[in-house]
Amino acid sequence: MLLKDSLQKYWHWLGLALLSALIGVTAFLAPSRVSHFELEREALVAEDRILTRLLEDPQIVLNALTVPGAAPQLSKIFEDTGYATRVLRYELYDAQGRLVFTSGQASLEFNDVVDVMQNPVQDGAVVGLYRGQTEDGPAHFALLRLPIDLSANARGTLDVYLDQSDQANVLSGYFGLIAVVTLVLLGIGVATPVAFAWMRSQERLQAQEQVRYLQSHDALTGLANRRAFADSLGEAMSRMKRENTHIAVICLDIDKFKEINDASDHGGGDQVLREMGSRIKATLRGRDVIARLGADEFAIALVDITNLGDVMAFMNRLVTALRLPFDVNGKEMLLTTSVGIALAPADGDTAATVLRHATIALSRAKATAANACAFSRRAWTRRFSAAARSSTSFAWRSGAKSSRSSTSRNTTSRARSNAAPKRSSVGITPSTAKSRRVTSSRWPRKPG
């Protein structure tokens, strides 16, 4: 079944590969065969011309067979036919096959026979093709066996050894060039569709990768989206249960973001969101998680923490990062944020539950005032607010109410009017007041 599916899927590539292999083998073998046929044809033509010339002047042959010492006159036949420089040796035999004369001009080896065939035009004529075996001898030569039958007393055989080395070299170079060109064209012909197919597959893979990326990331900020954040938080919750640690989930919202977006042209709001995500990400530890949940809402998961001091340390880093002005289309703008915090496992042992509590806490903080911070449980907010009073530049207002239902505010939440030069601003920024950091606080227990 697997083989059948593969054949159905890749049959066109398999066909292209087989065709390419067939053409490649043909291009490799064809020049040799064509050269062989061409040498054979050239030898047959030479044999016909020499034999025709012999019949035109039979007296030379007759003298060669009957008059002692007259056989060398046969060389005139080769001169007349234009083969004098190519005749390596010629031998004359009588009717009984006895050698009458040999020119003895070349020592030839006959153990590498290429082909032997009958001349279809000249009855009894034979052509043999050979490859030379000696370095000083010809690389290719043909044996032309011409029958002589002029009269009862003028019968015999003339063997002519014709040099074909130059012709073979020319043919080899010519057809070799054709083979190379054929293979190059074949390579181009195969490489072109393969290259296009590869590029299409790469584009398809990139598109699939982009789709997978967008399924888990926010396109604007490059941060994880809600779905990916929930998956990462779920994994962290499972690890928390195994290792007996804690997790803080923080939801953060930019105060008056609609006013910022409306007041800035040319994507100023997008610029703020990207810069906000970048600054928050810079404050995280390697294993913490950040995501953009909505228009101007971000979520952070502080994982593997042991006490509220870890949360305070992060909040201190966050305050430092966000108190600097944002550059929006060339204008400096001071921004504030509202924060809601939920703690696990006290607020729940599933990602959805803890994130819901953090969202509720954020809503409580936004309902209280801008630049406010609230925990999911009011008692934790009061404890956190108390710790924040002695902390460093922690300037968010507490989103909880005291036992008298009055809003508890951090005394350092308001920046002095002369603390910074004039800037285009929305809301207020965290204060720059400095104090000692909180390093630890007992972790809240889950009620019940």
C-alpha positions as MATLAB code, in Angstrom:
seq = 'MLLKDSLQKYWHWLGLALLSALIGVTAFLAPSRVSHFELEREALVAEDRILTRLLEDPQIVLNALTVPGAAPQLSKIFEDTGYATRVLRYELYDAQGRLVFTSGQASLEFNDVVDVMQNPVQDGAVVGLYRGQTEDGPAHFALLRLPIDLSANARGTLDVYLDQSDQANVLSGYFGLIAVVTLVLLGIGVATPVAFAWMRSQERLQAQEQVRYLQSHDALTGLANRRAFADSLGEAMSRMKRENTHIAVICLDIDKFKEINDASDHGGGDQVLREMGSRIKATLRGRDVIARLGADEFAIALVDITNLGDVMAFMNRLVTALRLPFDVNGKEMLLTTSVGIALAPADGDTAATVLRHATIALSRAKATAANACAFSRRAWTRRFSAAARSSTSFAWRSGAKSSRSSTSRNTTSRARSNAAPKRSSVGITPSTAKSRRVTSSRWPRKPG';
ca = [
       0.000    0.000    0.000;
       2.832    2.383    0.846;
       4.556    1.609   -2.453;
       1.324    2.102   -4.369;
       0.672    5.443   -2.677;
       4.224    6.582   -3.397;
       3.925    5.601   -7.061;
       0.635    7.441   -7.386;
       2.114   10.517   -5.752;
       5.478   10.575   -7.499;
       4.780    8.758  -10.790;
       5.661   11.825  -12.874;
       9.045   12.170  -11.153;
       9.705    8.463  -11.630;
       8.840    8.760  -15.326;
      11.111   11.779  -15.679;
      13.958    9.919  -13.976;
      13.557    6.865  -16.238;
      13.396    9.046  -19.358;
      16.474   10.950  -18.242;
      18.358    7.711  -17.605;
      17.342    6.377  -21.030;
      18.460    9.545  -22.787;
      21.688    9.598  -20.789;
      22.550    5.996  -21.698;
      21.662    6.685  -25.315;
      23.837    9.787  -25.363;
      26.690    7.778  -23.879;
      26.448    4.743  -26.189;
      25.153    6.305  -29.395;
      28.364    8.162  -30.395;
      30.368    4.938  -30.331;
      27.810    3.070  -32.409;
      27.344    5.916  -34.886;
      31.111    6.259  -35.266;
      31.338    2.519  -35.950;
      28.643    2.718  -38.615;
      30.284    5.738  -40.206;
      33.712    4.036  -40.355;
      32.075    0.954  -41.821;
      30.318    3.028  -44.469;
      33.565    4.854  -45.308;
      35.429    1.509  -45.700;
      32.744    0.136  -47.995;
      32.934    3.263  -50.159;
      36.732    2.952  -50.350;
      36.432   -0.709  -51.299;
      33.917    0.083  -54.063;
      36.070    2.862  -55.498;
      39.270    0.786  -55.500;
      37.562   -2.245  -57.016;
      35.883   -0.100  -59.688;
      39.253    1.413  -60.562;
      40.813   -2.054  -60.845;
      38.124   -3.119  -63.258;
      38.715    0.011  -65.327;
      42.403   -0.916  -65.815;
      42.534   -4.724  -65.661;
      45.974   -4.832  -67.296;
      47.628   -3.605  -64.125;
      46.054   -6.430  -62.161;
      46.834   -8.951  -64.857;
      50.488   -7.921  -64.906;
      50.611   -7.988  -61.122;
      49.384  -11.582  -61.100;
      51.313  -12.920  -64.106;
      54.419  -10.812  -64.522;
      57.059  -11.116  -61.826;
      57.907   -7.752  -60.229;
      54.859   -5.957  -61.661;
      52.744   -6.036  -58.448;
      54.074   -2.677  -57.125;
      52.235   -1.040  -60.011;
      49.058   -1.524  -58.000;
      50.013    1.546  -55.976;
      48.919    3.630  -58.975;
      45.366    2.416  -58.342;
      45.501    3.890  -54.835;
      46.882    7.175  -56.102;
      44.082    7.463  -58.650;
      41.410    6.831  -56.034;
      42.955    9.214  -53.497;
      43.862    6.587  -50.908;
      47.634    6.428  -51.476;
      48.528    8.147  -48.180;
      46.059    6.037  -46.229;
      47.015    2.576  -47.527;
      49.094    1.008  -44.774;
      49.851   -2.178  -46.675;
      48.455   -4.208  -49.532;
      48.862   -7.892  -50.310;
      48.188   -9.822  -53.527;
      47.165  -13.489  -53.443;
      46.741  -15.885  -56.378;
      43.791  -18.177  -56.986;
      45.248  -20.845  -54.659;
      45.626  -18.288  -51.847;
      49.403  -18.082  -52.125;
      50.932  -14.725  -51.352;
      52.233  -13.174  -54.558;
      53.245   -9.766  -53.229;
      53.162   -7.670  -50.064;
      54.100   -4.039  -49.735;
      55.249   -4.703  -46.158;
      54.687   -1.086  -45.166;
      53.117   -1.664  -41.746;
      53.074   -4.256  -38.997;
      49.472   -4.668  -37.931;
      47.788   -6.600  -35.116;
      44.450   -8.273  -35.796;
      43.413   -9.423  -32.340;
      40.994   -6.520  -31.709;
      38.308   -7.003  -34.326;
      35.522   -4.414  -34.327;
      33.428   -5.865  -37.131;
      33.652   -7.978  -40.299;
      30.982   -7.813  -42.965;
      30.271   -8.684  -46.581;
      30.125   -5.886  -49.094;
      26.498   -5.814  -50.253;
      27.444   -4.150  -53.569;
      30.579   -6.009  -54.598;
      30.031   -9.738  -54.670;
      32.637  -11.544  -52.568;
      34.168   -8.343  -51.147;
      34.727   -8.254  -47.397;
      35.355   -5.355  -45.007;
      36.923   -5.811  -41.591;
      37.301   -3.035  -38.986;
      40.098   -3.244  -36.412;
      41.566   -1.217  -33.583;
      45.308   -0.825  -33.488;
      47.193   -2.458  -30.638;
      50.609   -0.797  -30.964;
      51.487    2.753  -29.941;
      53.323    3.490  -33.210;
      50.622    1.889  -35.346;
      47.217    3.183  -36.430;
      44.466    3.476  -33.877;
      41.835    2.287  -36.366;
      42.193    0.546  -39.730;
      40.052   -1.402  -42.162;
      40.913   -4.547  -44.110;
      39.431   -4.400  -47.613;
      39.391   -7.842  -49.230;
      38.772   -7.407  -52.966;
      38.196  -10.480  -55.163;
      39.874  -10.434  -58.635;
      38.353  -12.517  -61.415;
      39.535  -11.183  -64.789;
      40.101  -14.511  -66.571;
      41.024  -18.082  -65.904;
      44.652  -17.026  -65.480;
      43.898  -13.753  -63.688;
      42.162  -14.717  -60.469;
      43.142  -13.833  -56.961;
      42.509  -11.551  -53.991;
      43.811   -8.087  -53.135;
      43.916   -7.201  -49.437;
      44.198   -3.483  -48.741;
      44.797   -2.174  -45.221;
      43.263    1.319  -45.030;
      44.152    3.709  -42.203;
      41.012    5.162  -40.537;
      42.640    6.806  -37.497;
      41.971   10.386  -38.580;
      38.388    9.627  -39.511;
      37.825    7.865  -36.198;
      39.277   10.808  -34.266;
      37.117   13.297  -36.137;
      34.012   11.205  -35.613;
      34.863   10.629  -31.969;
      35.285   14.349  -31.350;
      32.172   15.244  -33.306;
      29.871   12.722  -31.731;
      31.514   13.240  -28.361;
      30.579   16.909  -28.611;
      27.053   15.917  -29.557;
      26.917   13.616  -26.542;
      28.140   16.370  -24.213;
      25.633   18.856  -25.630;
      22.882   16.256  -25.326;
      23.766   15.557  -21.704;
      23.956   19.285  -20.919;
      20.572   19.884  -22.523;
      19.243   16.845  -20.705;
      20.610   18.187  -17.454;
      19.002   21.561  -18.104;
      15.776   19.892  -19.132;
      15.707   17.816  -15.973;
      17.090   20.477  -13.650;
      14.606   23.143  -14.745;
      11.394   21.348  -13.702;
      13.158   19.940  -10.651;
      14.285   23.443   -9.671;
      10.788   24.844  -10.187;
       9.295   21.946   -8.246;
      11.814   22.482   -5.455;
      11.050   26.206   -5.335;
       7.334   25.496   -5.255;
       7.837   22.962   -2.484;
       9.947   25.483   -0.555;
       7.279   28.132   -1.008;
       4.667   25.632    0.125;
       6.773   24.686    3.146;
       7.335   28.347    3.986;
       3.624   29.019    3.659;
       2.846   26.043    5.887;
       5.475   27.198    8.354;
       3.976   30.706    8.286;
       0.514   29.267    8.910;
       1.839   27.201   11.814;
       3.653   30.262   13.157;
       0.526   32.435   12.945;
      -1.471   29.691   14.660;
       0.671   30.168   17.759;
       1.973   33.757   17.449;
       0.607   37.251   17.230;
       1.308   38.673   13.770;
       1.920   42.236   15.020;
       4.246   41.721   17.987;
       5.638   38.270   17.260;
       4.659   37.165   20.768;
       2.724   34.011   21.564;
      -1.051   34.255   21.110;
      -3.737   33.183   23.552;
      -3.774   29.583   22.307;
      -0.004   29.139   22.579;
       0.013   30.883   25.980;
      -2.621   28.475   27.278;
      -0.591   25.501   26.011;
       2.646   26.764   27.582;
       0.869   27.609   30.821;
      -0.672   24.125   30.885;
       2.771   22.550   30.546;
       4.108   24.797   33.294;
       1.180   23.818   35.549;
       1.984   20.140   35.075;
       5.625   20.795   35.964;
       4.503   22.878   38.964;
       2.570   19.926   40.369;
       5.521   17.573   39.932;
       8.118   19.924   41.392;
       5.930   21.599   44.053;
       6.584   25.151   42.846;
       4.264   28.057   42.055;
       3.196   30.175   39.108;
       2.106   33.798   38.890;
      -0.067   34.768   35.927;
      -0.088   38.503   35.223;
      -2.493   40.247   32.856;
      -1.456   43.745   31.799;
      -3.503   46.327   29.930;
      -2.391   49.703   28.532;
      -4.454   52.497   30.052;
      -6.386   54.664   27.581;
      -4.930   52.821   24.618;
      -7.827   53.877   22.366;
      -6.945   57.515   22.985;
      -3.308   56.773   22.197;
      -4.251   54.965   19.002;
      -6.641   57.711   17.891;
      -4.127   60.473   18.660;
      -1.268   58.867   16.722;
      -1.177   58.555   12.966;
       0.569   56.076   10.677;
       0.333   53.032   12.923;
       1.371   54.702   16.167;
      -0.765   52.290   18.178;
       0.911   49.300   16.518;
       4.279   50.845   17.304;
       3.306   51.147   20.973;
       2.150   47.530   21.121;
       5.366   46.245   19.554;
       7.519   48.324   21.896;
       5.439   47.323   24.921;
       5.819   43.623   24.068;
       9.547   44.043   23.516;
      10.073   45.803   26.856;
       8.048   43.267   28.821;
       9.862   40.375   27.139;
      13.206   41.898   28.122;
      12.265   41.706   31.828;
      11.451   37.988   31.795;
      13.624   35.072   32.750;
      14.398   32.464   30.153;
      11.644   30.063   31.206;
       8.873   32.674   31.694;
       6.152   33.104   29.061;
       4.636   36.215   27.479;
       1.698   36.544   25.068;
      -0.562   39.138   23.538;
      -4.123   38.172   24.415;
      -6.083   40.969   22.808;
      -5.919   44.470   21.402;
      -3.812   46.024   24.172;
      -3.780   43.178   26.707;
      -0.673   41.125   27.470;
      -0.277   38.056   29.664;
       2.835   36.907   31.526;
       3.439   33.616   33.306;
       6.175   33.622   35.925;
       6.927   29.928   36.346;
       8.881   27.936   38.919;
       8.676   30.640   41.594;
       8.702   29.994   45.353;
       7.476   33.203   47.040;
       5.971   36.640   46.487;
       9.468   38.082   46.431;
       9.916   36.573   42.952;
       6.771   38.390   41.822;
       7.977   41.626   43.425;
      11.359   41.311   41.733;
       9.669   40.960   38.360;
       7.326   43.880   39.032;
      10.315   46.033   39.942;
      11.977   45.141   36.624;
       8.732   45.825   34.791;
       8.325   49.249   36.393;
      11.868   50.153   35.386;
      11.230   49.081   31.809;
       7.888   50.863   31.403;
       8.634   54.172   33.113;
      10.702   55.323   30.147;
       8.768   57.292   27.523;
       7.578   55.600   24.338;
       8.536   57.069   20.976;
       5.364   57.284   18.894;
       5.891   58.758   15.437;
       8.661   60.999   16.715;
       6.769   62.073   19.858;
       7.640   60.919   23.364;
       4.654   59.597   25.266;
       4.401   58.457   28.888;
       2.121   55.468   29.327;
       0.549   53.716   32.284;
      -0.763   50.194   32.620;
      -3.188   48.269   34.787;
      -2.179   44.880   36.155;
      -4.090   41.865   37.422;
      -2.299   38.957   39.128;
      -3.402   35.411   39.919;
      -1.362   32.773   41.742;
      -1.236   29.042   41.184;
      -2.054   26.651   42.671;
      -3.922   28.915   45.115;
      -6.209   30.285   42.392;
      -6.628   26.986   40.575;
      -4.748   24.052   39.161;
      -5.607   24.493   35.472;
      -4.352   27.069   33.014;
      -7.834   28.263   32.101;
      -8.836   28.799   35.731;
      -5.719   30.746   36.702;
      -5.875   32.898   33.577;
      -9.539   33.658   34.268;
      -8.680   34.808   37.810;
      -5.897   37.032   36.455;
      -8.344   38.568   33.958;
     -10.858   39.231   36.755;
      -8.103   40.869   38.796;
      -7.190   43.064   35.835;
     -10.819   44.146   35.481;
     -10.870   45.067   39.185;
      -7.669   47.080   38.815;
      -8.991   48.969   35.770;
     -12.252   49.682   37.563;
     -10.366   51.186   40.494;
      -8.176   53.692   38.656;
      -5.567   53.935   35.967;
      -2.092   52.668   36.832;
      -3.500   50.168   39.341;
      -2.526   46.667   40.380;
      -4.782   44.007   41.880;
      -4.544   40.353   42.873;
      -7.354   37.912   42.320;
      -7.985   37.907   46.084;
      -8.292   41.185   47.970;
      -6.355   39.927   50.978;
      -3.378   39.141   48.756;
      -3.630   42.603   47.217;
      -3.410   44.224   50.658;
      -0.404   42.068   51.545;
       1.245   42.856   48.224;
       0.478   46.566   48.629;
       2.083   46.556   52.053;
       5.162   44.881   50.667;
       5.230   47.358   47.804;
       5.344   50.334   50.167;
       8.765   49.230   51.309;
       9.863   48.096   47.872;
      11.784   49.922   45.213;
      10.133   51.974   42.445;
       6.911   50.002   42.563;
       4.314   52.618   41.740;
       1.088   50.895   40.762;
      -1.912   51.696   42.868;
      -3.461   48.794   44.733;
      -6.741   47.658   43.235;
      -8.060   46.292   46.545;
     -10.116   48.008   49.170;
      -9.324   48.055   52.851;
     -11.590   46.691   55.532;
     -13.323   50.075   55.491;
     -13.930   49.703   51.750;
     -11.543   52.525   51.003;
      -9.041   52.129   48.145;
      -5.515   51.499   49.440;
      -3.056   53.432   47.294;
       0.678   53.191   47.149;
       2.143   56.410   48.491;
       4.662   56.519   45.692;
       2.114   56.089   42.898;
       2.107   59.704   41.755;
       5.070   61.192   40.009;
       6.092   64.681   40.980;
       5.209   67.305   38.456;
       8.832   68.314   38.060;
      10.251   64.793   37.969;
      10.610   64.779   34.184;
      10.641   67.285   31.308;
       7.400   67.969   29.462;
       6.288   65.191   27.149;
       3.112   64.315   25.289;
       1.574   61.854   27.753;
      -1.432   59.739   28.491;
      -1.936   58.810   32.132;
       0.992   58.691   34.539;
       4.160   56.630   34.724;
       5.542   54.592   37.601;
       7.407   56.687   40.127;
      11.168   56.915   40.203;
      11.373   56.826   43.977;
      13.951   54.330   45.245;
      13.949   52.104   48.295;
      15.056   48.623   49.281;
      13.737   45.592   47.327;
      11.492   42.904   48.718;
      13.221   39.564   48.347;
      10.709   37.203   49.900;
       7.228   36.891   51.275;
       5.269   33.870   52.395;
       3.321   32.278   49.573;
      -0.487   32.533   49.887;
      -2.237   29.294   50.550;
      -5.218   28.027   48.640;
      -8.359   28.647   50.708;
     -10.235   25.778   52.099;
];
